Amino acid sequence: MPSAMNAPLPAAGPDLSVLVPTYGRAETVLRLLERLDQQTLPHERFEVVVVDDGSPVPIALPAGRFRMRVTLLRQDNTGPGAARNRGVQACRAPWTLILNDDAVPAPDLLARHLARAATLPPQTALLGTFDFTPAALHSPFTQLLQATDLLFDFPNLRDGERHPWSFFWTCNLGLPTATLRANLFDAERFREAIVEDVELGYRLQQQGWGVLFDRSLVCLHDHVQQPARYFERMVRLGVNLARMAHKHGDPTLLYHFEKAAAEVAYDGALQLHCEAFHVVFTRALARLEALERDEPGRPLAAAAVPQLAKLVRQLGTVCCFRGMLLEREGHDPFAVLDGGIRTGELTSLVVVSYDALAKTQQCLAALRAAADPALPTEFVVVDNGSTDGSAEWLAAQPDVRLIRNADNAGAPRARNQGLAVARGRWLVCMDNDAVVTPGWLRRLLHHAQVDGRSGCVGPVSNRAAHGQQIPFAGGTDPEALRRFADGVHAQYERQGQPHNILTSFCLLFRREVLDAIGGFDERFSPWGWEDDDFTLRATLAGFRNRIARDVFVRHDHYERPEKAARHAELLLTNWRRFADKWAGGHDVPYADSAAVEARMRARGDLPSLHVPLPAATQSALALA
């Protein structure tokens, strides 16, 4: 794209080049140029290179307006890193000062930069101040940023000392032009005005560079940072920190906040923190915006600053986690928490039936009564050789897709038969003695969709293993069940509990789980431990299983003692198979899947469950 120049360049060339990327802020960059034109440094000693990064209305320089030499370059919008890379090729001086377009330089900034640069030790970049302007500080939230390290950590910078790569901020930063040309910004990975500068600083530090801070290099920041925009920025920080960590193979780069790094394992609690903080975030953001709206021009009370800073830090950390999840998994939990689940996607309900017609009828009646027009479903029922009329009754149901086996093929094989013909984006395996209530599927889908790596999701029940059983005092009629289920939902709304192993009396999972691990292991036929095995394999494949604590599904008890005794025998037989498969022997206590998990974790086969919210995070929740 074309360039424009203003004022001739002296034959000897300038001593200092000022490099300014800009996008869509013509008036802002013109104000900066007017201030640069008033610098105490003689005009022949410096030049200004402005790179218009694809502004919708191209920036124009008034002819003859400036005494200094200004070069205006234009390019398609590819980000500030690419703009600086383009601009540094046009810089003629040995030393380049990079400024933001909303900078307000002191009249002697350029002269001081040049003088200080001449005294620097080798491999040292030079950073000056970037405090907010008095006008910007009419904003209470901007006052908070000024007084803390929530945006730039200027309050803790030590004057005259070298600092590491994390202070390589291109708001008021100088370094040799040759160094910039030899170490360009990574404009392909980092197209935003965030992380692209410190990533270059990180690479320079590997070569021995540092950043010296000089408080006498005064430049102000003519910008008001609103709370919502700040937290949006923190999401993008998480995205770009994740990219930086991946590029350099250094997971410690993921943590922008030192305290957050100490509290949270990257693979452990990002999702959990985002979900736990959503309601608090919404409430706290409204509080901060009200402060911004109602208190303009009024100084923040000194006593309020530490409390507000702690709250904003915690919420900003969670937003950073959202960005990490977005980059790593392509998913932001707040998209579901704010906007609700995706509707219109088919859910296949796979039910296994065997000689329990009344229970099958009750199960399907409850599913039909709970149907949600926004959540399409299909019924796939596999009858395992029933002799009580179940198959005949099912064949007469117009909304049932029936697979009819001549004999009892066992629950794992029957489920696999049903899953093979299921068409849904979401899959639910159910026993025919499970009874749902209205809202059950929408609530389960919330847990499945809020987590970009969700695997298997199971409800709580009156009869279940693996922490899914809760006390049940409700009746068995539909209205009593509905009231009880609604009460559970009201008490634990949106609360999920990570769990590696779940039971399959009612189990929802995304199709990707089935594609990744296959169906149920038929070695566990006719019944027992096949669900433990299936959900454990989902965990090992990298999915996150959870108990939906706000979803209650009733699971009928056995009516005949002989059936319960038969199932106990099957459990013992298949326990040996399960323990042999996963624990390398069945010398673990009978039916103790937690012991199997512990042995696998000790071998390094099984990841830990998400860690609980740390005490410091709990206290921040209380602050809001």
C-alpha positions in Angstrom: 0.0 0.0 0.0 1.2 3.6 -0.6 3.1 5.8 1.8 3.2 9.5 2.3 6.0 11.7 3.6 6.0 15.2 5.2 9.2 17.3 5.4 12.6 16.3 3.9 15.1 14.1 5.7 18.5 15.6 6.5 21.4 14.1 4.6 22.9 12.8 7.8 19.7 11.1 8.9 17.9 11.4 12.2 19.1 10.2 15.6 15.7 8.9 16.7 12.8 7.3 14.9 9.4 7.4 16.6 7.2 4.5 15.5 3.4 4.7 15.9 0.9 2.0 14.8 -2.7 3.2 14.6 -6.1 2.0 13.6 -9.3 4.0 13.1 -8.3 6.9 15.4 -7.3 9.7 13.0 -8.0 12.5 15.5 -6.1 10.7 18.2 -3.0 10.2 16.1 -3.1 13.7 14.8 -3.1 15.0 18.4 0.0 12.9 19.1 1.7 14.3 16.0 1.0 17.8 17.0 2.6 17.1 20.4 5.6 15.5 18.8 6.0 18.5 16.6 6.4 20.6 19.7 9.2 18.5 21.2 12.3 20.2 22.5 14.5 17.9 20.4 15.4 19.7 17.2 13.2 18.5 14.3 16.2 17.5 12.2 17.2 14.9 14.9 14.1 12.8 14.7 11.5 11.4 12.4 8.0 9.9 13.0 6.8 6.8 11.2 3.0 6.2 11.4 1.6 2.9 10.1 -2.1 3.0 9.4 -3.2 -0.6 10.0 -6.1 -0.7 7.6 -8.3 2.0 9.1 -11.8 1.9 7.6 -11.3 5.5 6.6 -7.7 5.9 5.7 -5.8 8.3 7.8 -4.5 11.4 6.0 -1.8 13.9 7.0 -2.6 17.6 6.4 -0.1 18.9 3.9 2.6 21.2 5.4 1.2 21.0 8.9 4.3 19.6 10.6 7.8 20.9 10.8 9.2 17.4 11.6 9.5 14.6 9.1 6.5 12.2 9.1 6.2 9.1 7.0 2.7 7.6 6.8 2.5 4.0 5.7 -0.7 2.0 5.0 -1.4 -1.7 5.1 -4.3 -4.1 5.3 -5.5 -4.7 8.9 -3.2 -7.3 10.3 -2.6 -6.0 13.8 -0.2 -3.7 15.6 2.7 -6.2 15.6 2.5 -6.4 11.8 2.3 -2.6 11.7 5.4 -2.1 13.7 7.2 -4.7 11.6 6.3 -2.7 8.5 7.2 0.6 10.1 10.6 -0.4 11.4 11.7 -1.1 7.9 11.2 2.6 7.2 12.9 3.8 10.3 16.2 5.6 9.5 17.6 6.3 12.9 19.7 3.9 15.0 17.3 4.2 18.0 13.5 3.6 17.7 11.0 4.8 20.3 7.6 3.0 20.0 4.6 4.9 21.2 0.9 4.2 21.4 -1.3 6.5 19.2 -3.0 7.7 22.4 0.2 8.7 24.0 0.7 12.2 25.4 4.5 12.8 25.5 6.1 15.4 27.8 7.8 18.1 25.7 11.2 16.8 26.5 10.4 13.0 26.1 12.4 12.5 22.9 15.4 14.5 24.1 15.5 12.5 27.4 15.1 9.2 25.5 18.1 9.9 23.3 20.2 11.1 26.2 19.4 8.1 28.4 19.9 5.7 25.5 23.5 6.8 25.2 24.2 5.7 28.8 22.6 2.2 28.6 24.5 -1.0 29.0 24.3 -3.4 26.0 21.1 -5.3 25.4 18.9 -3.0 27.3 15.5 -1.6 26.2 14.4 1.6 27.7 10.9 2.0 29.2 9.3 5.3 30.3 6.1 6.1 32.2 2.6 5.7 30.9 0.3 7.1 33.6 -3.3 8.1 32.7 -4.0 11.7 31.9 -5.9 13.9 34.4 -8.9 13.8 32.1 -8.9 10.0 32.0 -8.7 9.9 35.8 -12.2 11.3 36.0 -13.2 7.7 35.5 -13.2 5.8 38.9 -12.3 2.5 37.2 -9.4 4.2 35.5 -8.3 5.6 38.8 -8.2 2.0 40.2 -6.1 0.8 37.2 -3.7 3.8 37.8 -3.2 2.9 41.5 -2.6 -0.8 41.0 -0.9 -3.4 38.8 -4.2 -4.5 37.2 -3.3 -3.1 33.8 0.4 -1.9 33.9 2.5 -2.5 36.9 4.1 0.9 37.0 3.6 1.4 40.7 6.0 -1.4 41.4 8.6 -0.7 38.8 12.0 0.3 40.3 13.4 3.5 38.8 16.8 3.0 37.1 16.8 -0.8 37.4 16.5 -3.6 34.8 13.3 -5.7 34.7 12.4 -8.9 32.9 10.6 -9.5 29.6 7.1 -9.1 31.2 7.7 -5.3 31.2 8.5 -5.1 27.5 5.5 -2.7 27.0 5.5 -0.9 23.7 3.6 2.2 25.0 6.8 4.2 25.7 9.6 1.9 24.8 12.9 2.5 23.0 15.6 0.1 21.7 18.0 -0.1 18.8 16.4 -0.2 15.4 18.7 -3.0 14.2 17.4 -5.2 17.1 13.8 -4.6 16.1 14.6 -5.5 12.5 16.4 -8.6 13.5 13.7 -9.7 16.0 10.3 -8.9 14.5 7.0 -9.1 16.3 5.2 -12.5 15.7 2.4 -10.9 13.8 1.0 -14.2 12.5 0.2 -15.6 16.0 -0.5 -12.3 17.8 -2.8 -10.0 15.7 -4.1 -8.0 18.7 -2.6 -5.3 20.9 -2.0 -7.7 23.7 0.9 -10.1 24.5 2.5 -9.4 21.1 5.0 -7.0 22.7 5.9 -9.1 25.8 6.3 -12.1 23.6 9.0 -10.3 21.7 10.5 -9.3 25.0 10.5 -12.9 26.1 12.5 -13.8 22.9 14.9 -11.0 23.5 15.4 -12.0 27.1 16.7 -15.4 25.8 19.4 -13.4 24.1 20.3 -11.5 27.3 18.1 -8.4 27.0 16.4 -6.6 29.8 14.1 -3.6 30.3 15.4 -0.6 32.2 12.7 1.7 33.7 13.4 5.5 33.8 10.7 7.5 35.5 12.0 10.7 34.0 10.8 9.6 30.5 7.3 11.0 31.0 4.5 10.1 28.7 0.8 10.0 29.6 -2.0 7.7 28.4 -5.1 9.5 27.0 -7.5 6.6 27.4 -10.5 5.8 29.6 -10.8 2.0 30.4 -14.3 0.9 31.0 -15.0 -2.1 33.2 -16.6 -4.3 30.5 -13.9 -3.5 28.0 -11.2 -4.3 30.6 -12.7 -7.8 31.2 -13.0 -8.4 27.5 -9.3 -7.5 27.3 -8.6 -10.1 30.0 -10.3 -12.8 27.9 -8.0 -11.9 25.0 -5.1 -11.9 27.4 -5.9 -15.5 28.2 -6.2 -16.4 24.5 -2.8 -14.9 23.6 -1.0 -16.2 26.7 -2.1 -19.7 25.7 -0.7 -19.1 22.3 2.5 -17.8 23.7 2.9 -20.8 26.1 2.2 -23.2 23.2 4.7 -21.5 21.0 7.5 -21.6 23.5 6.6 -24.9 25.2 6.5 -23.1 28.6 3.2 -23.6 30.6 4.3 -21.1 33.2 3.6 -18.4 30.7 -0.1 -19.1 31.1 -0.3 -17.3 34.4 -0.5 -13.6 34.2 -1.4 -13.2 37.8 1.2 -14.7 40.2 -1.3 -15.5 42.9 -3.6 -17.2 40.4 -0.7 -19.4 39.3 -0.1 -20.5 42.9 -3.7 -21.3 43.5 -4.9 -23.0 40.3 -3.5 -25.9 38.2 -4.0 -25.1 34.5 -5.4 -28.6 33.8 -7.4 -28.7 37.0 -9.7 -25.8 37.6 -10.1 -23.4 34.7 -13.6 -24.7 33.8 -14.6 -25.0 37.5 -13.5 -21.4 38.3 -15.3 -19.9 35.3 -18.6 -21.6 36.2 -18.3 -20.8 39.9 -17.6 -17.1 39.2 -20.3 -16.4 36.6 -23.0 -15.1 38.8 -20.5 -13.2 40.9 -18.9 -11.7 37.7 -22.3 -10.5 36.5 -23.1 -8.9 39.8 -19.7 -7.4 40.3 -19.5 -6.0 36.7 -22.9 -4.2 37.4 -21.4 -2.8 40.6 -18.3 -1.5 38.8 -20.3 0.0 36.0 -22.6 1.7 38.5 -19.6 3.2 40.2 -18.3 4.4 36.8 -21.7 5.9 36.0 -22.5 7.5 39.3 -19.2 8.8 40.6 -17.4 10.5 37.6 -14.7 12.9 38.7 -14.9 11.8 42.4 -11.6 10.4 43.7 -11.8 6.8 44.9 -11.7 6.4 48.6 -8.3 5.1 49.6 -9.8 2.4 51.8 -11.9 1.1 48.8 -8.9 0.6 46.5 -7.5 -2.7 48.0 -10.9 -4.3 48.2 -11.9 -3.3 44.6 -8.4 -4.3 43.4 -8.8 -7.8 44.9 -12.2 -8.2 43.3 -11.1 -7.0 39.9 -8.0 -9.2 40.0 -10.0 -12.3 40.7 -12.6 -11.5 38.1 -9.9 -10.6 35.6 -8.2 -13.9 36.4 -11.4 -15.8 35.6 -11.7 -13.9 32.3 -8.1 -14.9 31.6 -9.1 -18.5 32.2 -12.0 -18.1 29.8 -9.5 -17.0 27.2 -7.3 -20.0 27.8 -10.2 -22.3 27.5 -11.3 -20.5 24.3 -7.9 -20.9 22.8 -7.3 -24.5 24.0 -10.8 -25.9 23.5 -12.6 -23.4 21.2 -15.1 -22.8 24.0 -16.0 -20.0 26.3 -18.2 -21.2 29.2 -19.8 -17.8 29.5 -21.4 -18.2 26.1 -23.7 -20.9 27.7 -23.9 -19.3 31.1 -25.0 -16.0 29.5 -27.1 -17.1 26.6 -28.4 -20.6 27.5 -27.9 -23.9 25.8 -28.0 -24.5 22.0 -31.4 -25.9 21.1 -32.7 -27.7 18.0 -30.0 -30.4 18.2 -31.3 -34.0 18.3 -30.9 -36.1 21.4 -31.2 -39.9 21.1 -32.6 -41.7 24.1 -31.5 -45.3 24.1 -33.5 -47.4 26.5 -32.9 -51.2 27.2 -36.0 -53.2 28.0 -36.2 -56.7 29.4 -39.4 -58.2 31.0 -40.6 -55.2 32.8 -43.5 -53.8 30.7 -45.0 -51.7 33.4 -41.6 -50.0 34.1 -41.0 -49.5 30.4 -44.4 -47.9 30.0 -43.8 -45.6 33.0 -40.3 -44.6 31.7 -41.6 -43.7 28.2 -44.7 -41.9 29.7 -42.4 -39.7 31.8 -40.1 -39.0 28.9 -43.1 -38.0 26.8 -44.6 -35.8 29.5 -41.2 -34.0 29.9 -40.7 -33.4 26.2 -39.5 -29.9 25.3 -40.4 -28.7 21.8 -37.0 -26.8 21.6 -35.1 -30.1 22.3 -36.0 -32.7 19.7 -35.6 -36.3 20.8 -35.9 -39.8 19.3 -36.7 -43.0 21.3 -34.5 -46.0 20.5 -35.6 -49.0 22.5 -33.7 -52.3 22.5 -35.8 -55.2 23.8 -33.7 -58.0 25.0 -36.0 -61.0 24.4 -38.8 -60.0 26.7 -41.6 -62.6 27.2 -44.1 -60.4 29.0 -45.5 -58.5 26.0 -43.0 -55.7 26.2 -41.7 -56.1 22.6 -45.3 -56.3 21.2 -46.3 -53.2 23.1 -43.2 -51.3 22.0 -43.7 -52.3 18.4 -47.1 -50.6 18.5 -45.6 -47.2 19.7 -45.4 -44.9 16.7 -42.6 -42.7 18.3 -40.4 -45.7 19.2 -37.6 -47.1 17.0 -37.5 -50.7 18.2 -34.6 -53.1 18.0 -35.9 -56.6 18.9 -33.5 -59.3 20.1 -34.6 -62.9 20.2 -32.9 -63.5 23.6 -31.2 -61.5 26.3 -28.0 -60.1 24.7 -27.0 -58.2 27.9 -27.1 -54.5 28.6 -23.7 -53.6 27.1 -24.5 -55.2 23.7 -28.1 -53.9 23.7 -26.8 -50.3 24.3 -24.3 -50.7 21.5 -27.1 -51.8 19.2 -29.1 -48.8 20.1 -26.2 -46.4 19.8 -25.3 -47.8 16.3 -28.6 -46.5 14.9 -29.0 -43.4 17.1 -28.9 -40.2 15.0 -28.5 -37.6 17.7 -25.8 -35.0 18.4 -26.4 -35.9 22.1 -26.8 -39.5 23.3 -28.6 -40.7 26.5 -28.5 -44.3 27.7 -31.3 -45.1 30.2 -32.5 -48.0 32.1 -36.2 -48.7 31.7 -36.7 -48.2 35.4 -35.5 -44.6 35.3 -38.2 -41.9 35.6 -37.6 -38.3 34.6 -39.5 -35.0 35.2 -39.9 -31.9 33.1 -36.7 -29.9 32.6 -34.4 -32.9 33.1 -32.9 -32.9 29.6 -32.4 -29.1 29.4 -30.6 -29.2 32.7 -28.4 -32.1 31.7 -27.6 -30.4 28.4 -26.5 -27.3 30.3 -23.8 -29.3 32.0 -22.8 -30.9 28.7 -22.6 -27.7 26.7 -21.1 -25.4 29.3 -17.9 -27.4 29.2 -16.1 -27.6 25.9 -14.6 -31.0 26.9 -17.6 -32.5 28.7 -17.8 -36.2 28.4 -20.4 -38.1 30.4 -23.0 -36.3 32.5 -25.1 -38.1 35.1 -27.9 -36.9 37.4 -28.4 -37.5 41.0 -30.9 -40.1 42.1 -32.4 -42.0 44.9 -30.5 -45.2 43.8 -27.0 -44.8 42.3 -23.3 -45.2 42.9 -20.3 -42.9 42.7 -21.6 -40.0 44.7 -24.8 -39.7 42.6 -27.2 -40.9 45.3 -29.0 -38.4 47.5 -31.6 -38.7 50.2 -35.0 -39.0 48.7 -38.2 -38.2 50.6 -40.5 -37.5 47.7 -43.4 -39.7 46.6 -43.5 -41.7 43.4 -46.5 -40.0 41.7 -45.5 -37.7 38.8 -46.4 -34.5 40.7 -44.5 -35.4 43.8 -41.5 -36.3 41.7 -41.7 -33.1 39.8 -41.8 -31.0 43.1 -38.8 -32.9 44.5 -36.8 -32.6 41.3 -37.6 -28.9 41.0 -36.5 -28.4 44.6 -33.1 -30.1 43.9 -32.7 -27.9 40.9 -33.5 -24.7 42.9 -31.0 -25.7 45.6 -28.1 -26.7 43.3 -28.8 -24.8 40.0 -25.9 -25.2 37.5 -23.7 -26.9 40.1 -21.6 -29.7 38.7 -19.3 -32.0 40.5 -16.3 -33.5 38.5 -16.2 -37.3 38.7 -14.2 -39.8 36.7 -16.7 -42.7 36.9 -20.5 -42.5 36.7 -23.4 -44.9 36.6 -25.5 -45.5 33.5 -29.1 -45.7 34.7 -29.3 -42.3 33.0 -26.2 -41.1 31.3 -25.8 -38.3 28.7 -22.7 -37.8 26.5 -21.8 -36.0 23.3 -21.3 -38.0 20.1 -17.6 -37.2 20.1 -17.2 -39.5 23.2 -18.7 -42.4 21.3 -16.6 -41.7 18.3 -13.4 -41.5 20.4 -13.8 -44.5 22.7 -16.4 -46.7 21.0 -19.3 -48.3 22.8 -19.7 -50.3 26.0 -17.3 -53.1 26.5 -19.3 -56.3 26.0 -17.0 -58.4 28.2 -19.1 -57.0 31.0 -22.3 -58.7 29.7 -24.9 -59.3 30.7 -24.6 -56.5 33.3 -22.3 -54.8 35.8 -19.4 -52.4 35.7 -19.8 -51.7 32.0 -20.8 -48.1 32.9 -17.8 -47.7 35.2 -15.6 -48.9 32.3 -17.3 -46.6 29.7 -17.1 -43.4 31.8 -13.5 -44.2 32.9 -12.5 -44.6 29.2 -14.1 -41.2 28.5 -11.9 -39.7 31.2 -8.8 -41.3 29.9 -9.6 -40.0 26.4 -9.4 -36.4 27.8 -13.1 -35.7 28.4 -14.4 -34.3 31.7 -17.2 -36.2 33.3 -19.4 -34.7 35.9 -22.4 -35.2 38.2 -25.2 -32.7 37.5 -26.1 -31.9 41.1 -29.2 -30.0 40.0 -30.8 -32.8 38.0 -32.8 -35.5 39.8 -33.9 -38.7 38.0 -35.7 -41.4 40.0 -34.3 -44.9 39.7 -36.7 -47.6 40.8 -35.6 -50.3 43.3 -35.7 -54.0 42.5 -39.2 -55.4 43.2 -38.1 -59.0 43.6 -35.4 -60.1 46.0 -34.2 -62.8 43.6 -33.5 -60.2 40.9 -31.4 -58.2 43.4 -29.5 -61.3 44.4 -28.8 -62.2 40.7 -27.5 -58.7 40.1 -25.2 -58.9 43.1 -23.7 -62.1 41.6 -23.2 -60.4 38.3 -21.5 -57.4 40.0 -19.0 -59.7 41.7 -18.2 -61.5 38.5 -17.7 -58.4 36.5 -15.8 -56.6 39.3 -13.1 -59.1 38.8 -13.0 -58.3 35.1 -13.0 -54.6 35.8 -10.3 -54.8 38.4 -8.2 -57.0 36.1 -8.6 -54.6 33.2 -7.8 -51.4 35.1 -5.9 -52.2 38.3 -3.7 -55.0 37.0 -5.3 -57.5 39.3 -8.4 -57.9 41.5 -6.5 -57.6 44.8 -8.4 -54.4 45.6 -11.4 -54.3 47.8 -14.5 -55.6 46.1 -16.5 -52.9 44.3 -14.1 -50.2 45.4 -13.7 -48.2 42.2 -12.1 -45.4 44.1 -9.2 -47.8 44.9 -8.9 -48.7 41.2 -8.8 -44.9 40.4 -6.1 -44.4 43.1 -4.0 -47.2 41.7 -4.3 -45.8 38.2 -3.5 -42.3 39.4 -0.4 -43.6 41.2 0.7 -45.2 37.9 0.2 -41.9 36.1 -2.6 -43.3 34.0 -5.5 -41.2 35.3 -5.6 -37.4 35.7 -6.7 -35.9 39.0 -10.2 -34.5 39.3 -10.6 -30.7 39.3 -9.2 -29.1 42.4 -11.7 -27.4 44.7 -11.9 -23.6 44.8 -9.1 -22.4 47.0 -9.7 -20.3 50.1 -8.5 -17.1 48.5 -11.0 -17.6 45.7 -13.8 -18.3 48.1 -13.1 -15.0 49.9 -13.2 -13.1 46.6 -16.6 -14.6 45.9 -17.7 -13.1 49.2 -16.4 -9.7 48.3 -18.9 -9.4 45.4 
